Amino acid sequence: MKTMTCLIGQPLAAGPVSPALESVMALPEAVPVGSGGRRSLRHILLGHPEDIRQTIHLLHTLHYAETVLWTPIMTIEEPLTIPPAQGEAISLLQKLV
């Protein structure tokens, strides 16, 4: 898989790396959906567009997901329904930024 670098903007933080962050940094790079019988995981970011953009770039910096794999940031005008597939579960994290 060819790696593309698309980092824009300023670094989000500087300083020592915590053990928890080191474990995230060790995650494999993004794999296209449907390759090798792997399961897919849907990531959904809801919030201010700039916060979403910074999070996408942070995940790229951590080698978790390429920025080009995300959809364009869209404004939501109506209530959003995300239907689960059979057997899917959900976990939510709300973080103040």
PyMOL commands that set and color helices and strands:
alter all, ss='L'
color gray80, all
select helices_A, chain A and resi 19-25+49-61+67-69
alter helices_A, ss='H'
color red, helices_A
deselect
rebuild
show_as cartoon
